[in-house]
Amino acid sequence: MTAELVRGQNHPLTGDRLEVRVAAERPVVAVATLGDADGAVRSRDRVAHPGSPVLPGLDVPRQPAAEHRLAVGLAALAEDVHRVYVALALPPAPAGPDRFGAFAAPVVEVAGPGGTPVVRYVLEGLDRESAVVAVELYRRQGAWKVRAVGQGYAEGLTALLHDQGLPEAAECAAEALRAAAGPDGAAAGPPVPGEPAGSPAGAGSGGISYRHPGRQSTAAVATPPAEAAPADAPAPASAGPEAYRPVAGDATGWSMDERLYNQVWGMFEDLARSVAAYRSAVDFAEARLDQRLDEVLSDPRTRVGPAADAAREEARAQQAALLDQARSVLDRDLAQLAAEAEVVEHALPPAYARWDNPVWHAYQVPLERPLAVRLGDLRLPESDGLRIPMLVRLPLERGLWVDSGRPSGGVDPGLTDAGQRRRLAVECAVAVAARLLAVHPVGTYTVHVVDPAGAAGTALAPLREHGALKEAPAGARGVTETLERLTRRVDLAQMAVRSGVPDALPEDFDPAGQLLIVHDFPHGFDDRAVTQLRYLADEGPAVGVHLLMVADRAEARGYGPVLDPLWKSLLRITPVPDDHLADPWVGHAWTYEPPLVPAGSGVLDRVLWQVGQARRACGA
């Protein structure tokens, strides 16, 4: 049975030799590109087009046509090829259409070794785009899959290739379209009868916005199959969880830490796209039901009576079949990701692991800084039991803000007491600071604390008692001195870097990374201190100085909009679950869960004791 994909859905592939078939109402140019583990197309010799149609494992047609067949040999691809993008572009024909919305949606099928189609995808929702990435074949956990993409570009093939990271995108696109146009400058290939170029676009549906940085997204998205499957139709054939054997570190990278980091981000992207495809399919099923019911009601002869009842039942059965198929695909993806997450979680190093991971029992102060650090977990409503580690690269690109105010998203933690929220917020900040200290080599990271009212004494006790802090927390009188010292450090480091003499620094200059925990802001801070905080937030990260603010933004309203840049420059995290973070692929609202230490656990004390012992031994 051929699986009907909606935008974002994937399907496993078997066999090494595949055929990608394209059917369009008008002649189109077929292009295929080869991406590395990051999805980037690094050079023009990784692009197959009419002017250069053959690459190892890849063969594309030489001229525009309404029907194409692309041959793909997965075993013949280079080892560093992890993605094969199949793209379509409109040829440079003066009399022809200049956008995909001017004719019916193209259809793409991927056939297996026996020639039987494995998946089918209708590229609905295109409008002003003149180039589109139709599908991608990609390698995950040693196996190949196909994903319906449908990412369109109104600026054409040049923008598409540039988005994939090709350095000479404009030159390569011009060569491909020039070869497609033929020697006389007109598009090659036979004319195709049908609607005139100005005909209206095919009816798309959906409502999800597939946003992506730097991309021209289509306005509408993903329509599943043109006809609903029968109510008793089986789900598309797929490799079930029992055939899936995940391996920790099965991603690219020079070290195990880098491979695990890339694997976690791959899981994050897969979950985002799988849920986006499911939501799109649900929207389509509901829109199809409304359409069918409107058709019944619009005809007075079928508005009432047995025929009308039968039509309504049939429409609801078709909706149920579409929903069952979409849920089946999502459940398959969730089962695979859950199996992978279980394996990966147990293989994570301390910097990536939860506080309840047994790896912390064997913790030793590291000799070098890790690639990233875990700042919590992320989940979606459709996958409540599946959590993806939120890994952030080191050194941090910006400071952090632990929001002690009310949750802003749709998650209700049941916390109405402001004091309880403040307590959890400072506990979250201490857990983050302890983790940052624990993952840095001794003497390379220093934590300062500003607590004007002394309200965080109990929560800060683990940092103070075990010698993890270089100095005692600054009270109301120490705010000015601490901010002045860190501001001066940022000034000196910036001047040295800009002058090209980074070694020309005073003897008392501390080269270690600096983290300033600011508790209960804005209480105890005057206008000058606020200005210094803004300066540290903006300029500090570039020279190793970061803020960790513990504050309720609503309580700082007295400063007006002057503090807006401060909040926007910090990464907001919350001490309770809150759905305020978005992914860079689809823009889902992810529920963030903070990295709090489990109640009754002594892991934080053990880790900080080792950090303090190492600091004393080294005189840091």
C-alpha positions as CSV (number, residue, x, y, z in Angstrom):
1,M,0.0,0.0,0.0
2,T,1.3,3.5,-0.9
3,A,1.6,5.8,2.1
4,E,0.1,9.2,1.5
5,L,2.3,11.8,3.3
6,V,1.4,15.3,4.5
7,R,4.0,18.0,4.9
8,G,6.6,17.1,7.5
9,Q,5.7,13.4,7.7
10,N,8.4,10.7,7.1
11,H,8.4,7.1,6.1
12,P,11.1,4.4,6.2
13,L,12.8,3.3,3.0
14,T,14.1,-0.2,2.2
15,G,16.6,-1.2,-0.5
16,D,19.3,0.8,-2.1
17,R,17.9,1.6,-5.5
18,L,15.0,4.1,-5.5
19,E,13.1,6.0,-8.2
20,V,11.6,9.5,-7.5
21,R,8.7,10.2,-9.9
22,V,7.3,13.7,-10.5
23,A,4.1,14.5,-12.2
24,A,3.1,18.1,-12.9
25,E,0.6,19.8,-15.1
26,R,3.3,21.9,-16.7
27,P,7.0,21.2,-17.5
28,V,9.3,21.6,-14.5
29,V,13.0,21.4,-14.0
30,A,14.2,18.6,-11.6
31,V,17.2,19.3,-9.4
32,A,18.7,17.1,-6.7
33,T,21.3,18.2,-4.1
34,L,23.4,16.2,-1.6
35,G,23.7,17.5,1.9
36,D,26.1,16.6,4.7
37,A,25.2,15.7,8.3
38,D,24.2,19.3,9.0
39,G,22.0,19.4,5.9
40,A,24.3,21.8,4.0
41,V,25.2,21.5,0.4
42,R,28.9,22.5,0.4
43,S,29.9,22.7,-3.3
44,R,28.5,22.7,-6.8
45,D,29.7,19.2,-7.4
46,R,27.0,18.2,-4.9
47,V,24.2,19.5,-7.2
48,A,22.7,17.4,-10.0
49,H,20.8,19.5,-12.6
50,P,20.2,19.5,-16.4
51,G,23.6,20.9,-17.0
52,S,25.3,18.3,-14.8
53,P,22.8,15.5,-14.5
54,V,24.9,12.6,-13.1
55,L,26.5,12.3,-9.7
56,P,27.6,9.1,-7.9
57,G,24.3,7.5,-6.9
58,L,22.2,10.1,-8.6
59,D,20.8,10.7,-12.0
60,V,18.3,13.5,-12.9
61,P,16.6,14.3,-16.2
62,R,18.3,16.5,-18.8
63,Q,15.4,18.8,-19.7
64,P,12.1,20.2,-18.3
65,A,9.1,17.9,-18.6
66,A,5.7,17.4,-17.0
67,E,6.8,13.9,-15.8
68,H,10.2,13.0,-14.4
69,R,12.0,10.0,-13.1
70,L,15.1,10.5,-10.9
71,A,17.3,7.4,-10.1
72,V,18.8,7.3,-6.7
73,G,21.4,4.6,-5.6
74,L,21.7,5.0,-1.8
75,A,24.7,2.6,-1.6
76,A,26.6,4.5,-4.2
77,L,26.4,7.9,-2.3
78,A,29.5,9.2,-0.6
79,E,29.8,8.4,3.1
80,D,29.5,12.0,4.1
81,V,26.1,12.4,2.2
82,H,23.3,12.2,4.8
83,R,20.5,14.0,2.8
84,V,19.3,14.0,-0.8
85,Y,17.0,16.9,-1.6
86,V,14.7,16.6,-4.6
87,A,13.7,20.1,-5.8
88,L,11.5,21.4,-8.7
89,A,11.9,24.7,-10.4
90,L,9.9,26.4,-13.2
91,P,11.9,26.7,-16.4
92,P,12.7,30.2,-17.9
93,A,9.8,30.2,-20.4
94,P,8.6,33.7,-21.3
95,A,5.1,32.5,-22.2
96,G,4.8,30.0,-19.4
97,P,3.7,30.4,-15.8
98,D,6.2,32.0,-13.3
99,R,4.7,30.5,-10.1
100,F,3.5,27.1,-9.0
101,G,0.2,28.5,-7.9
102,A,-0.8,29.0,-11.6
103,F,-1.5,25.3,-12.1
104,A,-2.4,22.1,-10.3
105,A,-0.2,20.9,-7.4
106,P,2.6,18.6,-8.5
107,V,2.7,15.0,-7.2
108,V,5.9,13.2,-6.1
109,E,6.2,9.5,-5.6
110,V,9.1,7.5,-4.3
111,A,9.2,3.9,-5.6
112,G,11.2,1.0,-4.1
113,P,13.5,-1.5,-5.9
114,G,10.5,-3.3,-7.4
115,G,9.0,-0.2,-8.9
116,T,6.0,-0.1,-6.5
117,P,5.5,3.4,-5.1
118,V,6.3,3.5,-1.4
119,V,5.0,7.0,-0.6
120,R,3.1,9.7,-2.5
121,Y,3.1,13.4,-1.7
122,V,0.9,16.2,-3.2
123,L,2.6,19.6,-3.0
124,E,-0.5,21.5,-2.2
125,G,-0.5,25.1,-0.9
126,L,2.0,26.6,-3.3
127,D,1.3,30.1,-4.6
128,R,4.0,32.6,-5.6
129,E,6.9,30.1,-5.4
130,S,8.9,29.3,-8.5
131,A,11.1,26.7,-6.8
132,V,10.3,24.1,-4.2
133,V,12.1,21.4,-2.2
134,A,9.6,18.5,-2.7
135,V,11.0,15.7,-0.6
136,E,14.2,14.8,1.1
137,L,15.8,11.4,1.6
138,Y,17.8,11.4,4.8
139,R,19.8,9.0,6.9
140,R,18.9,8.4,10.6
141,Q,20.4,5.7,12.8
142,G,22.0,4.1,9.8
143,A,18.6,3.7,8.0
144,W,17.2,5.9,5.2
145,K,13.8,7.6,5.3
146,V,11.9,10.0,3.1
147,R,10.2,13.2,4.4
148,A,7.6,15.3,2.6
149,V,9.0,18.9,2.7
150,G,7.1,21.2,0.3
151,Q,9.3,24.2,1.2
152,G,8.8,26.9,-1.5
153,Y,10.8,29.9,-2.6
154,A,9.3,32.9,-4.3
155,E,12.8,34.1,-5.2
156,G,13.4,30.9,-7.2
157,L,16.2,28.3,-7.5
158,T,18.9,30.7,-6.4
159,A,17.2,31.3,-3.0
160,L,16.6,27.6,-2.6
161,L,20.3,26.7,-3.2
162,H,21.4,29.6,-1.0
163,D,19.2,28.4,1.8
164,Q,20.9,25.0,1.6
165,G,24.3,26.6,2.2
166,L,25.7,26.4,-1.4
167,P,28.4,29.2,-1.7
168,E,27.9,29.7,-5.5
169,A,24.1,29.4,-5.4
170,A,23.4,32.1,-8.1
171,E,26.0,30.7,-10.5
172,C,24.7,27.1,-10.1
173,A,21.1,28.1,-10.5
174,A,21.9,30.1,-13.6
175,E,23.8,27.2,-15.1
176,A,20.9,24.8,-14.4
177,L,18.2,27.0,-15.8
178,R,20.4,27.9,-18.8
179,A,20.9,24.2,-19.6
180,A,17.1,23.6,-19.1
181,A,16.3,26.4,-21.6
182,G,18.2,24.7,-24.4
183,P,20.4,26.3,-27.0
184,D,17.8,28.7,-28.3
185,G,16.9,30.1,-24.9
186,A,13.4,28.6,-24.8
187,A,12.4,25.9,-22.3
188,A,12.9,22.4,-23.6
189,G,10.4,19.7,-23.5
190,P,7.0,19.2,-25.1
191,P,4.1,21.6,-24.4
192,V,1.5,20.3,-22.1
193,P,-2.2,21.0,-22.7
194,G,-4.3,22.3,-19.9
195,E,-5.3,25.5,-18.2
196,P,-3.8,28.8,-19.3
197,A,-0.9,30.1,-17.3
198,G,-3.1,32.5,-15.3
199,S,-5.4,29.9,-13.9
200,P,-6.1,30.1,-10.2
201,A,-3.9,28.1,-7.8
202,G,-5.1,24.7,-6.6
203,A,-7.1,24.8,-3.4
204,G,-4.7,24.4,-0.5
205,S,-5.8,23.8,3.1
206,G,-4.3,23.8,6.5
207,G,-3.4,26.5,9.0
208,I,0.0,25.8,10.4
209,S,2.8,28.2,9.6
210,Y,6.1,26.3,8.9
211,R,8.4,29.1,9.8
212,H,12.2,28.7,9.4
213,P,14.9,31.3,9.7
214,G,16.0,32.6,6.4
215,R,13.4,30.8,4.4
216,Q,10.5,32.0,2.3
217,S,7.7,29.7,3.6
218,T,4.5,28.9,1.8
219,A,1.4,30.6,3.1
220,A,-0.6,27.4,3.2
221,V,0.6,23.9,4.0
222,A,0.2,20.3,3.4
223,T,-2.8,18.6,2.2
224,P,-3.0,14.9,2.7
225,P,-4.3,12.6,0.0
226,A,-6.8,13.9,-2.6
227,E,-9.3,11.2,-1.6
228,A,-9.8,9.9,1.9
229,A,-9.0,6.3,2.6
230,P,-11.8,3.9,3.4
231,A,-12.6,3.6,7.1
232,D,-11.3,0.0,7.2
233,A,-8.1,0.8,5.3
234,P,-4.9,-0.4,7.0
235,A,-2.3,2.0,8.2
236,P,0.7,2.5,5.9
237,A,3.3,-0.2,6.1
238,S,6.2,0.9,8.2
239,A,9.1,-0.4,10.3
240,G,7.6,-0.9,13.7
241,P,9.4,-0.2,17.0
242,E,10.4,-3.9,17.3
243,A,12.6,-3.5,14.2
244,Y,14.2,-0.3,15.5
245,R,17.5,-0.6,17.4
246,P,18.7,2.8,18.4
247,V,22.4,3.3,19.2
248,A,23.7,6.1,21.4
249,G,26.1,8.4,19.6
250,D,24.9,7.4,16.2
251,A,25.5,10.8,14.7
252,T,28.4,12.7,13.2
253,G,31.1,14.3,15.3
254,W,34.7,14.1,16.3
255,S,34.0,13.0,19.8
256,M,31.3,11.1,21.6
257,D,30.1,14.4,23.2
258,E,29.7,16.0,19.8
259,R,27.9,12.9,18.4
260,L,25.5,12.8,21.3
261,Y,24.8,16.5,21.0
262,N,24.1,16.2,17.3
263,Q,21.9,13.1,18.0
264,V,19.8,15.0,20.6
265,W,19.3,17.9,18.1
266,G,18.3,15.4,15.5
267,M,15.7,13.9,17.8
268,F,14.4,17.5,18.6
269,E,14.0,18.2,14.9
270,D,12.3,14.9,14.1
271,L,9.8,15.3,16.9
272,A,9.0,18.9,15.8
273,R,8.4,17.9,12.2
274,S,6.4,14.7,13.1
275,V,4.0,16.6,15.4
276,A,3.7,19.4,12.8
277,A,2.7,16.8,10.2
278,Y,0.2,15.3,12.6
279,R,-1.4,18.7,13.4
280,S,-1.6,19.5,9.7
281,A,-3.3,16.2,9.0
282,V,-5.8,16.8,11.7
283,D,-6.6,20.3,10.4
284,F,-7.0,18.8,6.9
285,A,-9.4,16.1,8.1
286,E,-11.6,18.7,9.9
287,A,-11.5,21.0,6.8
288,R,-12.5,18.0,4.6
289,L,-15.4,17.1,6.9
290,D,-16.7,20.7,6.8
291,Q,-16.4,20.8,3.1
292,R,-18.4,17.6,2.6
293,L,-21.1,18.7,5.1
294,D,-21.4,22.0,3.3
295,E,-21.9,20.2,0.0
296,V,-24.7,18.2,1.5
297,L,-26.4,21.2,3.0
298,S,-26.0,23.4,-0.1
299,D,-28.3,21.1,-2.2
300,P,-32.0,21.3,-1.1
301,R,-32.6,17.9,-2.6
302,T,-30.0,16.2,-0.3
303,R,-30.4,18.5,2.7
304,V,-32.7,16.1,4.6
305,G,-33.6,12.5,4.3
306,P,-31.8,9.1,4.2
307,A,-29.4,10.2,1.5
308,A,-28.3,13.2,3.5
309,D,-27.8,11.0,6.6
310,A,-25.7,8.6,4.6
311,A,-23.6,11.4,3.1
312,R,-22.9,12.8,6.6
313,E,-21.9,9.3,7.9
314,E,-19.6,8.8,5.0
315,A,-17.9,12.2,5.5
316,R,-17.4,11.4,9.2
317,A,-16.0,8.0,8.4
318,Q,-13.6,9.5,6.0
319,Q,-12.5,12.0,8.6
320,A,-12.0,9.2,11.2
321,A,-9.9,7.2,8.6
322,L,-7.7,10.2,8.0
323,L,-7.3,10.8,11.7
324,D,-6.5,7.2,12.4
325,Q,-3.9,7.2,9.6
326,A,-2.3,10.4,10.9
327,R,-2.2,9.1,14.5
328,S,-0.7,5.8,13.3
329,V,2.2,7.6,11.7
330,L,2.7,9.8,14.7
331,D,2.6,6.9,17.1
332,R,5.2,5.1,15.0
333,D,7.5,8.1,15.1
334,L,7.0,8.6,18.8
335,A,7.8,5.0,19.5
336,Q,11.0,5.2,17.6
337,L,12.0,8.5,19.3
338,A,11.1,7.1,22.7
339,A,13.3,4.1,22.2
340,E,16.1,6.3,21.0
341,A,15.7,8.7,23.9
342,E,15.9,5.9,26.4
343,V,19.2,4.6,25.0
344,V,20.6,8.1,24.7
345,E,19.7,9.3,28.2
346,H,21.7,6.5,29.8
347,A,24.8,7.3,27.7
348,L,24.9,11.1,28.4
349,P,27.9,12.6,30.2
350,P,27.2,14.7,33.3
351,A,27.0,18.0,31.4
352,Y,24.1,16.6,29.3
353,A,22.4,14.4,32.0
354,R,19.5,15.1,34.4
355,W,20.4,15.4,38.0
356,D,18.8,12.0,38.7
357,N,21.1,10.2,36.1
358,P,23.4,7.7,37.8
359,V,26.4,9.2,35.9
360,W,26.5,11.9,38.6
361,H,27.5,9.3,41.2
362,A,30.8,8.9,39.3
363,Y,31.3,12.6,38.8
364,Q,34.9,14.0,38.6
365,V,35.8,17.6,38.0
366,P,36.5,17.7,34.3
367,L,39.8,18.6,32.6
368,E,38.2,20.4,29.7
369,R,35.0,22.3,29.0
370,P,32.2,20.2,27.3
371,L,30.5,21.2,24.1
372,A,27.2,22.0,25.7
373,V,25.2,21.9,28.9
374,R,21.7,20.8,29.7
375,L,19.4,23.5,30.9
376,G,16.2,21.5,31.2
377,D,13.8,19.4,29.0
378,L,11.3,20.1,26.3
379,R,8.1,18.3,25.4
380,L,5.0,18.7,23.3
381,P,1.3,17.9,24.2
382,E,1.1,15.1,21.7
383,S,4.2,13.4,23.2
384,D,3.8,14.1,26.9
385,G,5.9,11.1,27.9
386,L,8.8,12.0,25.6
387,R,11.2,14.7,26.7
388,I,14.1,16.1,24.7
389,P,17.1,17.4,26.6
390,M,17.5,21.2,26.1
391,L,21.2,21.4,25.3
392,V,22.8,24.9,25.0
393,R,26.3,25.4,23.5
394,L,29.2,26.6,25.7
395,P,30.3,29.2,26.1
396,L,26.8,30.7,26.5
397,E,25.9,33.1,23.8
398,R,23.7,35.1,26.1
399,G,22.8,35.3,29.8
400,L,19.8,33.6,31.5
401,W,16.7,34.9,33.2
402,V,14.9,32.7,35.7
403,D,11.4,34.2,35.7
404,S,9.9,34.2,39.2
405,G,6.6,35.6,37.9
406,R,3.4,33.9,36.9
407,P,3.8,31.4,34.0
408,S,3.0,33.1,30.7
409,G,2.0,30.0,28.7
410,G,-0.9,27.6,28.9
411,V,0.6,25.3,31.5
412,D,-1.0,25.6,35.0
413,P,1.5,24.4,37.6
414,G,-1.0,25.1,40.4
415,L,1.3,27.7,42.0
416,T,-0.5,30.9,43.1
417,D,1.8,31.9,46.0
418,A,4.4,34.5,44.9
419,G,6.7,33.5,47.7
420,Q,6.7,29.9,46.6
421,R,7.5,30.9,43.0
422,R,10.4,33.0,44.2
423,R,11.8,30.1,46.2
424,L,11.6,27.8,43.3
425,A,13.2,30.4,41.0
426,V,16.2,30.8,43.2
427,E,16.5,27.0,43.6
428,C,16.5,26.7,39.8
429,A,19.2,29.4,39.5
430,V,21.4,27.6,42.0
431,A,20.9,24.3,40.2
432,V,21.9,26.0,36.9
433,A,24.9,27.7,38.5
434,A,26.0,24.5,40.1
435,R,25.9,22.6,36.8
436,L,27.9,25.3,35.1
437,L,30.5,25.2,37.8
438,A,30.6,21.4,37.7
439,V,31.1,21.1,33.9
440,H,34.0,23.6,33.8
441,P,37.6,22.7,34.7
442,V,38.6,24.1,38.1
443,G,39.7,27.7,38.0
444,T,38.1,28.4,34.6
445,Y,34.7,29.5,35.9
446,T,33.7,31.9,38.7
447,V,30.3,32.5,40.2
448,H,29.3,35.8,41.9
449,V,26.1,36.4,43.7
450,V,24.3,39.7,44.3
451,D,21.4,39.4,46.9
452,P,20.7,42.9,48.3
453,A,17.9,41.8,50.7
454,G,19.6,38.6,51.7
455,A,16.4,36.7,50.8
456,A,18.2,33.8,49.0
457,G,20.4,32.7,51.9
458,T,18.8,29.3,52.4
459,A,18.8,28.4,48.7
460,L,22.4,29.7,48.3
461,A,23.6,27.6,51.2
462,P,25.0,24.7,49.0
463,L,27.1,27.1,47.0
464,R,28.5,28.9,50.1
465,E,29.0,25.9,52.4
466,H,31.0,23.8,50.0
467,G,33.4,26.6,48.8
468,A,32.0,26.7,45.3
469,L,31.8,30.5,45.5
470,K,35.0,32.5,45.3
471,E,33.5,35.2,47.6
472,A,30.5,35.6,49.8
473,P,27.2,36.8,48.3
474,A,27.1,40.6,48.0
475,G,24.4,42.4,50.0
476,A,23.0,45.8,49.5
477,R,26.4,47.5,50.1
478,G,28.2,45.2,47.8
479,V,26.0,45.7,44.7
480,T,27.9,48.7,43.4
481,E,31.4,47.2,44.0
482,T,30.5,43.9,42.3
483,L,28.9,45.6,39.2
484,E,31.8,48.0,38.9
485,R,34.4,45.2,39.0
486,L,32.6,43.2,36.3
487,T,32.0,46.2,34.2
488,R,35.7,47.1,34.3
489,R,36.6,43.5,33.4
490,V,34.3,43.7,30.3
491,D,35.9,47.1,29.3
492,L,39.4,45.8,29.6
493,A,38.7,42.6,27.7
494,Q,37.0,44.5,24.9
495,M,39.8,47.0,24.6
496,A,42.4,44.2,24.4
497,V,40.5,42.3,21.8
498,R,39.8,45.4,19.6
499,S,43.5,46.5,19.9
500,G,44.7,43.1,18.7
501,V,46.7,42.5,21.9
502,P,44.5,40.1,24.0
503,D,47.5,39.3,26.2
504,A,48.1,42.9,27.3
505,L,45.9,42.8,30.4
506,P,46.6,43.8,34.0
507,E,48.1,41.2,36.3
508,D,44.9,41.1,38.4
509,F,42.7,40.4,35.5
510,D,40.7,37.2,36.0
511,P,40.6,35.2,32.8
512,A,38.0,32.8,34.0
513,G,34.5,32.9,32.8
514,Q,32.2,34.9,35.1
515,L,28.6,34.3,36.1
516,L,26.8,36.9,38.1
517,I,23.6,35.7,39.9
518,V,21.3,38.7,40.5
519,H,18.6,37.8,42.9
520,D,15.3,39.6,43.5
521,F,15.8,42.3,40.9
522,P,14.9,45.3,40.9
523,H,14.9,45.6,44.7
524,G,18.0,47.4,45.8
525,F,19.1,48.6,42.4
526,D,19.4,52.2,41.4
527,D,19.4,53.7,37.9
528,R,23.2,53.4,37.6
529,A,23.1,49.7,38.6
530,V,20.4,49.1,36.1
531,T,22.5,50.7,33.3
532,Q,25.4,48.5,34.3
533,L,23.3,45.4,34.2
534,R,22.1,46.2,30.7
535,Y,25.7,46.8,29.7
536,L,26.8,43.4,31.1
537,A,23.9,41.6,29.4
538,D,24.7,43.2,26.0
539,E,28.5,43.2,26.0
540,G,29.5,40.6,28.6
541,P,28.9,37.3,26.8
542,A,31.4,38.2,24.0
543,V,34.2,38.3,26.7
544,G,33.0,35.6,29.0
545,V,30.8,37.5,31.5
546,H,27.2,36.3,31.8
547,L,24.1,37.3,33.9
548,L,21.8,34.9,35.6
549,M,18.8,37.1,36.6
550,V,16.2,35.9,39.1
551,A,13.4,38.3,38.7
552,D,9.7,38.9,38.0
553,R,9.4,41.2,35.0
554,A,6.1,42.6,36.3
555,E,7.8,44.0,39.4
556,A,10.2,46.0,37.2
557,R,7.5,47.9,35.4
558,G,8.5,51.1,37.3
559,Y,11.5,51.4,35.0
560,G,9.2,51.5,31.9
561,P,10.4,50.3,28.5
562,V,14.0,51.0,29.4
563,L,14.4,47.4,30.6
564,D,12.8,45.8,27.6
565,P,16.2,45.3,25.9
566,L,17.5,43.6,29.1
567,W,14.8,41.0,29.1
568,K,15.1,40.4,25.4
569,S,18.8,39.8,25.6
570,L,18.5,37.0,28.1
571,L,17.3,33.4,27.6
572,R,14.1,33.1,29.7
573,I,13.7,29.9,31.7
574,T,11.1,29.2,34.3
575,P,11.2,27.3,37.7
576,V,7.9,25.6,36.8
577,P,6.8,24.0,33.5
578,D,5.8,26.7,30.9
579,D,5.2,26.6,27.2
580,H,7.1,29.7,26.1
581,L,10.0,28.3,23.9
582,A,9.7,27.8,20.2
583,D,11.8,25.5,17.9
584,P,13.6,26.9,14.8
585,W,12.0,24.6,12.3
586,V,8.2,24.8,12.8
587,G,7.7,27.3,15.7
588,H,5.8,24.9,18.1
589,A,5.2,26.2,21.6
590,W,7.3,23.7,23.6
591,T,6.8,23.1,27.3
592,Y,10.0,23.8,29.1
593,E,10.8,21.8,32.3
594,P,13.5,23.3,34.6
595,P,16.6,21.3,35.7
596,L,15.6,21.1,39.4
597,V,17.3,18.6,41.7
598,P,14.9,15.8,42.8
599,A,13.5,16.3,46.3
600,G,15.6,14.6,49.0
601,S,18.5,14.0,46.7
602,G,22.0,14.7,47.9
603,V,23.6,14.9,44.4
604,L,23.9,18.7,44.4
605,D,25.8,18.7,47.7
606,R,28.2,15.9,46.5
607,V,29.0,17.6,43.3
608,L,29.5,21.0,44.9
609,W,31.7,19.5,47.6
610,Q,34.0,18.0,44.9
611,V,34.1,21.4,43.1
612,G,35.0,23.1,46.4
613,Q,37.7,20.6,47.1
614,A,39.2,21.0,43.7
615,R,39.1,24.8,44.1
616,R,40.9,24.6,47.4
617,A,43.5,22.2,46.1
618,C,44.3,24.5,43.2
619,G,44.2,27.7,45.2
620,A,41.4,29.0,43.0
